[in-house]
Amino acid sequence: MLSKNQIKLIKSLSQKKNRQQLGLFTVEGVKGINEFLNSDFRLENLFTTKLIFDAPNHQIAEISDAELKKISTLKSPNTALAIFKIPKSISPQNGGLILALDDVRDPGNLGTIIRLCDWYGVKDLVCSINTVDCYNSKVVQATMGSLARVNVIYLDLKVYLESSKASVFGTFMDGENIYNSNLPIEGIVILGNEANGISEAISSKVDRRITIPQFGKNQSTESLNVANATAIILSEFKRRTTTEM
């Protein structure tokens, strides 16, 4: 049976300041939890209505459906909720393709972008300080376990770009057509805020401005969703890489 203190702790992790202070975050659902159990993330506790997980017995607690509903952030709780430790931040590796986000705020967008990084083999995702927290429960849910395989780093994006020797690509409405561009195997690709795009401070650090051209006759659409744009851009960069290998 869940204690009041356990319920209080789990609910407190819905707030970023508490996650950072305690160094803990939650994962819900069988698939997502198993992805983290099979990774380097350290399990703290697992609460489940079905004893179907491969984890140490002392870390698993069987609870009722009613108890799971009390601690879940989902409208329809899915079997289990686990608490994992937030790992120490690892600096981005040199070489390869790195994705950078300039103040992306929507949890669903970030979760999808993390899944895309996992799909396209992008190991490092660099985020500005004001980008939504990757351990936000909505982000974790949207990643479908991919967060366990992508290194997400929060830092001063401007300082990072100034210290990097890699070519920096920025996504803009007036950039060069990505389908006609000569794209390298290595580099940093920046995507901006949902409403405002890449900020002036970051755009000044961009070496090459690229765009996804609009083919529709009706040109009234302002821009693509940032997650959709990420899918197209990563696909194009990786397609060139595969072709040239």
C-alpha positions as a Markdown table, in Angstrom:
| # | Residue | x | y | z |
|---|---|---|---|---|
| 1 | Met | 0.0 | 0.0 | 0.0 |
| 2 | Leu | 1.3 | 3.5 | -0.9 |
| 3 | Ser | 2.1 | 5.8 | 2.0 |
| 4 | Lys | 1.1 | 9.4 | 2.1 |
| 5 | Asn | 4.8 | 10.4 | 1.9 |
| 6 | Gln | 5.3 | 8.2 | -1.2 |
| 7 | Ile | 2.3 | 9.8 | -2.9 |
| 8 | Lys | 3.5 | 13.3 | -1.9 |
| 9 | Leu | 7.0 | 12.6 | -3.3 |
| 10 | Ile | 5.7 | 11.2 | -6.6 |
| 11 | Lys | 3.3 | 14.1 | -7.1 |
| 12 | Ser | 6.1 | 16.6 | -6.3 |
| 13 | Leu | 8.1 | 15.3 | -9.2 |
| 14 | Ser | 5.6 | 17.0 | -11.6 |
| 15 | Gln | 7.5 | 20.2 | -10.8 |
| 16 | Lys | 10.9 | 20.9 | -12.4 |
| 17 | Lys | 12.4 | 22.4 | -9.2 |
| 18 | Asn | 11.6 | 19.3 | -7.3 |
| 19 | Arg | 13.0 | 17.0 | -10.0 |
| 20 | Gln | 16.2 | 19.0 | -10.0 |
| 21 | Gln | 16.4 | 19.1 | -6.2 |
| 22 | Leu | 15.8 | 15.4 | -5.7 |
| 23 | Gly | 17.5 | 14.2 | -8.9 |
| 24 | Leu | 14.5 | 12.0 | -9.7 |
| 25 | Phe | 11.9 | 11.7 | -12.5 |
| 26 | Thr | 8.9 | 9.4 | -13.3 |
| 27 | Val | 8.3 | 7.1 | -16.2 |
| 28 | Glu | 4.9 | 5.6 | -16.9 |
| 29 | Gly | 3.7 | 2.5 | -18.9 |
| 30 | Val | 5.2 | -0.9 | -19.4 |
| 31 | Lys | 7.1 | -0.1 | -22.7 |
| 32 | Gly | 8.7 | 3.1 | -21.4 |
| 33 | Ile | 9.7 | 1.6 | -18.1 |
| 34 | Asn | 11.3 | -1.4 | -19.7 |
| 35 | Glu | 13.3 | 0.8 | -22.0 |
| 36 | Phe | 14.8 | 2.6 | -19.0 |
| 37 | Leu | 15.3 | -0.7 | -17.1 |
| 38 | Asn | 17.4 | -1.9 | -20.1 |
| 39 | Ser | 19.5 | 1.3 | -20.1 |
| 40 | Asp | 22.1 | 2.8 | -17.8 |
| 41 | Phe | 19.5 | 4.8 | -15.9 |
| 42 | Arg | 19.2 | 3.7 | -12.2 |
| 43 | Leu | 15.9 | 2.6 | -10.9 |
| 44 | Glu | 14.7 | 4.1 | -7.5 |
| 45 | Asn | 11.3 | 2.5 | -7.1 |
| 46 | Leu | 8.7 | 0.8 | -9.3 |
| 47 | Phe | 5.0 | 0.8 | -8.5 |
| 48 | Thr | 2.9 | -1.6 | -10.5 |
| 49 | Thr | -0.5 | -3.4 | -10.7 |
| 50 | Lys | 1.1 | -6.4 | -12.3 |
| 51 | Leu | 4.4 | -8.0 | -11.3 |
| 52 | Ile | 5.8 | -8.3 | -14.8 |
| 53 | Phe | 9.1 | -6.4 | -14.6 |
| 54 | Asp | 12.6 | -7.7 | -14.4 |
| 55 | Ala | 13.9 | -5.6 | -11.5 |
| 56 | Pro | 15.1 | -6.3 | -7.9 |
| 57 | Asn | 12.2 | -7.3 | -5.6 |
| 58 | His | 13.1 | -4.7 | -3.0 |
| 59 | Gln | 12.5 | -1.9 | -5.6 |
| 60 | Ile | 9.1 | -3.2 | -6.7 |
| 61 | Ala | 5.8 | -2.5 | -4.9 |
| 62 | Glu | 2.5 | -4.0 | -6.1 |
| 63 | Ile | -0.3 | -1.5 | -5.8 |
| 64 | Ser | -4.0 | -1.3 | -6.8 |
| 65 | Asp | -5.5 | 0.4 | -9.8 |
| 66 | Ala | -6.9 | 3.0 | -7.5 |
| 67 | Glu | -3.5 | 3.7 | -6.0 |
| 68 | Leu | -1.9 | 4.0 | -9.5 |
| 69 | Lys | -4.6 | 6.5 | -10.5 |
| 70 | Lys | -3.6 | 8.7 | -7.5 |
| 71 | Ile | 0.1 | 9.0 | -8.6 |
| 72 | Ser | -0.3 | 8.9 | -12.4 |
| 73 | Thr | -0.2 | 12.0 | -14.6 |
| 74 | Leu | -2.2 | 10.2 | -17.3 |
| 75 | Lys | -6.0 | 10.2 | -17.7 |
| 76 | Ser | -5.8 | 6.4 | -18.3 |
| 77 | Pro | -2.9 | 5.0 | -16.2 |
| 78 | Asn | -1.0 | 2.2 | -17.8 |
| 79 | Thr | -0.1 | -0.6 | -15.4 |
| 80 | Ala | 2.9 | 1.0 | -13.7 |
| 81 | Leu | 4.9 | 4.1 | -12.7 |
| 82 | Ala | 8.6 | 4.0 | -12.0 |
| 83 | Ile | 11.0 | 6.5 | -10.4 |
| 84 | Phe | 14.5 | 6.8 | -11.9 |
| 85 | Lys | 17.5 | 8.9 | -11.0 |
| 86 | Ile | 18.4 | 11.7 | -13.3 |
| 87 | Pro | 22.0 | 11.0 | -14.5 |
| 88 | Lys | 24.8 | 13.5 | -14.5 |
| 89 | Ser | 25.1 | 15.6 | -17.6 |
| 90 | Ile | 27.6 | 14.4 | -20.2 |
| 91 | Ser | 29.2 | 16.9 | -22.6 |
| 92 | Pro | 28.4 | 16.5 | -26.3 |
| 93 | Gln | 30.9 | 14.4 | -28.2 |
| 94 | Asn | 33.0 | 15.9 | -30.9 |
| 95 | Gly | 32.2 | 14.8 | -34.4 |
| 96 | Gly | 29.0 | 13.5 | -36.0 |
| 97 | Leu | 25.7 | 15.4 | -36.4 |
| 98 | Ile | 24.5 | 17.3 | -33.3 |
| 99 | Leu | 21.0 | 18.8 | -33.0 |
| 100 | Ala | 20.5 | 22.0 | -31.0 |
| 101 | Leu | 17.3 | 23.6 | -29.8 |
| 102 | Asp | 16.9 | 27.3 | -29.1 |
| 103 | Asp | 14.1 | 27.6 | -26.5 |
| 104 | Val | 11.7 | 24.9 | -27.7 |
| 105 | Arg | 8.9 | 25.1 | -25.1 |
| 106 | Asp | 6.3 | 22.4 | -26.0 |
| 107 | Pro | 6.7 | 19.1 | -24.2 |
| 108 | Gly | 5.2 | 17.1 | -27.1 |
| 109 | Asn | 7.6 | 18.7 | -29.6 |
| 110 | Leu | 10.6 | 17.9 | -27.5 |
| 111 | Gly | 9.5 | 14.4 | -26.9 |
| 112 | Thr | 9.1 | 13.8 | -30.6 |
| 113 | Ile | 12.4 | 15.4 | -31.4 |
| 114 | Ile | 14.1 | 13.1 | -28.9 |
| 115 | Arg | 12.5 | 10.1 | -30.7 |
| 116 | Leu | 13.7 | 11.4 | -34.0 |
| 117 | Cys | 17.2 | 11.8 | -32.7 |
| 118 | Asp | 17.0 | 8.1 | -31.6 |
| 119 | Trp | 15.6 | 7.0 | -35.0 |
| 120 | Tyr | 18.3 | 8.8 | -37.0 |
| 121 | Gly | 21.2 | 8.0 | -34.8 |
| 122 | Val | 21.8 | 11.5 | -33.4 |
| 123 | Lys | 23.4 | 10.8 | -30.0 |
| 124 | Asp | 23.6 | 14.4 | -28.7 |
| 125 | Leu | 20.8 | 16.8 | -28.4 |
| 126 | Val | 21.9 | 20.2 | -27.1 |
| 127 | Cys | 19.2 | 22.4 | -25.5 |
| 128 | Ser | 19.3 | 26.0 | -24.4 |
| 129 | Ile | 18.6 | 26.7 | -20.7 |
| 130 | Asn | 15.0 | 27.8 | -21.4 |
| 131 | Thr | 14.1 | 24.7 | -23.5 |
| 132 | Val | 11.5 | 22.6 | -21.8 |
| 133 | Asp | 12.9 | 20.0 | -19.3 |
| 134 | Cys | 13.4 | 16.6 | -20.9 |
| 135 | Tyr | 12.4 | 15.0 | -17.6 |
| 136 | Asn | 8.9 | 16.6 | -17.7 |
| 137 | Ser | 6.5 | 13.7 | -17.5 |
| 138 | Lys | 4.8 | 14.8 | -20.8 |
| 139 | Val | 8.2 | 14.8 | -22.6 |
| 140 | Val | 9.2 | 11.4 | -21.1 |
| 141 | Gln | 5.9 | 10.0 | -22.3 |
| 142 | Ala | 6.3 | 11.4 | -25.8 |
| 143 | Thr | 9.8 | 9.9 | -26.2 |
| 144 | Met | 8.4 | 6.4 | -25.8 |
| 145 | Gly | 11.7 | 5.3 | -24.2 |
| 146 | Ser | 14.0 | 7.1 | -26.6 |
| 147 | Leu | 15.2 | 9.4 | -23.8 |
| 148 | Ala | 17.1 | 6.3 | -22.5 |
| 149 | Arg | 19.3 | 6.4 | -25.6 |
| 150 | Val | 19.8 | 10.1 | -26.4 |
| 151 | Asn | 22.1 | 12.3 | -24.5 |
| 152 | Val | 20.2 | 15.6 | -23.8 |
| 153 | Ile | 22.4 | 18.4 | -22.5 |
| 154 | Tyr | 21.2 | 21.8 | -21.2 |
| 155 | Leu | 23.7 | 24.7 | -21.5 |
| 156 | Asp | 24.3 | 28.3 | -22.6 |
| 157 | Leu | 23.7 | 27.7 | -26.3 |
| 158 | Lys | 25.5 | 30.9 | -27.4 |
| 159 | Val | 28.7 | 30.0 | -25.4 |
| 160 | Tyr | 28.6 | 26.4 | -26.7 |
| 161 | Leu | 28.4 | 27.6 | -30.3 |
| 162 | Glu | 31.2 | 30.1 | -29.8 |
| 163 | Ser | 33.5 | 27.3 | -28.4 |
| 164 | Ser | 32.7 | 24.8 | -31.1 |
| 165 | Lys | 34.7 | 24.4 | -34.3 |
| 166 | Ala | 31.9 | 22.5 | -36.1 |
| 167 | Ser | 29.9 | 24.1 | -39.0 |
| 168 | Val | 26.7 | 25.6 | -37.6 |
| 169 | Phe | 23.4 | 25.3 | -39.6 |
| 170 | Gly | 20.3 | 27.3 | -38.7 |
| 171 | Thr | 16.8 | 26.8 | -40.0 |
| 172 | Phe | 15.2 | 29.9 | -41.4 |
| 173 | Met | 12.4 | 30.8 | -43.8 |
| 174 | Asp | 14.8 | 32.6 | -46.1 |
| 175 | Gly | 17.7 | 30.1 | -46.1 |
| 176 | Glu | 19.1 | 28.0 | -48.9 |
| 177 | Asn | 16.9 | 25.2 | -50.2 |
| 178 | Ile | 18.0 | 22.1 | -48.1 |
| 179 | Tyr | 17.2 | 19.8 | -51.1 |
| 180 | Asn | 19.8 | 21.6 | -53.2 |
| 181 | Ser | 22.4 | 22.1 | -50.5 |
| 182 | Asn | 25.7 | 20.4 | -50.1 |
| 183 | Leu | 25.3 | 18.9 | -46.6 |
| 184 | Pro | 28.2 | 17.5 | -44.6 |
| 185 | Ile | 28.4 | 14.4 | -42.4 |
| 186 | Glu | 29.3 | 16.5 | -39.3 |
| 187 | Gly | 27.9 | 19.7 | -38.0 |
| 188 | Ile | 25.4 | 21.4 | -35.6 |
| 189 | Val | 21.9 | 22.0 | -36.7 |
| 190 | Ile | 19.8 | 24.5 | -34.8 |
| 191 | Leu | 16.0 | 24.7 | -34.6 |
| 192 | Gly | 14.2 | 27.5 | -32.9 |
| 193 | Asn | 11.3 | 28.4 | -30.7 |
| 194 | Glu | 7.8 | 27.5 | -31.9 |
| 195 | Ala | 6.6 | 31.1 | -32.1 |
| 196 | Asn | 9.8 | 33.1 | -32.7 |
| 197 | Gly | 12.2 | 30.8 | -34.4 |
| 198 | Ile | 16.0 | 31.1 | -33.7 |
| 199 | Ser | 16.8 | 34.2 | -31.6 |
| 200 | Glu | 19.1 | 37.0 | -32.8 |
| 201 | Ala | 21.8 | 36.1 | -30.4 |
| 202 | Ile | 22.0 | 32.5 | -31.7 |
| 203 | Ser | 21.4 | 33.4 | -35.4 |
| 204 | Ser | 24.6 | 35.5 | -35.3 |
| 205 | Lys | 26.5 | 32.3 | -34.7 |
| 206 | Val | 25.1 | 30.5 | -37.7 |
| 207 | Asp | 27.4 | 29.7 | -40.6 |
| 208 | Arg | 24.8 | 28.5 | -43.1 |
| 209 | Arg | 21.0 | 29.3 | -43.2 |
| 210 | Ile | 18.9 | 26.5 | -44.6 |
| 211 | Thr | 15.2 | 26.2 | -45.3 |
| 212 | Ile | 12.6 | 23.5 | -46.2 |
| 213 | Pro | 10.9 | 24.9 | -49.3 |
| 214 | Gln | 7.1 | 25.3 | -49.5 |
| 215 | Phe | 5.6 | 23.5 | -52.5 |
| 216 | Gly | 1.9 | 24.3 | -52.0 |
| 217 | Lys | 0.4 | 27.0 | -54.2 |
| 218 | Asn | -1.3 | 28.6 | -51.2 |
| 219 | Gln | 1.7 | 30.3 | -49.4 |
| 220 | Ser | -0.3 | 31.4 | -46.4 |
| 221 | Thr | 1.2 | 28.8 | -44.0 |
| 222 | Glu | 3.7 | 30.5 | -41.8 |
| 223 | Ser | 6.0 | 27.6 | -41.0 |
| 224 | Leu | 6.3 | 23.9 | -40.2 |
| 225 | Asn | 5.9 | 22.5 | -36.7 |
| 226 | Val | 9.4 | 22.3 | -35.2 |
| 227 | Ala | 9.1 | 18.5 | -34.7 |
| 228 | Asn | 8.0 | 18.0 | -38.3 |
| 229 | Ala | 10.8 | 20.2 | -39.5 |
| 230 | Thr | 13.3 | 18.2 | -37.5 |
| 231 | Ala | 12.1 | 15.0 | -39.1 |
| 232 | Ile | 12.7 | 16.4 | -42.6 |
| 233 | Ile | 16.1 | 18.0 | -41.8 |
| 234 | Leu | 17.5 | 14.9 | -40.1 |
| 235 | Ser | 16.2 | 12.7 | -42.9 |
| 236 | Glu | 17.9 | 14.9 | -45.5 |
| 237 | Phe | 21.2 | 15.1 | -43.6 |
| 238 | Lys | 21.3 | 11.3 | -43.0 |
| 239 | Arg | 20.2 | 10.5 | -46.6 |
| 240 | Arg | 23.2 | 12.3 | -47.9 |
| 241 | Thr | 25.5 | 10.6 | -45.4 |
| 242 | Thr | 24.2 | 7.2 | -46.4 |
| 243 | Thr | 24.5 | 8.0 | -50.1 |
| 244 | Glu | 28.1 | 9.1 | -49.7 |
| 245 | Met | 29.3 | 6.1 | -47.7 |
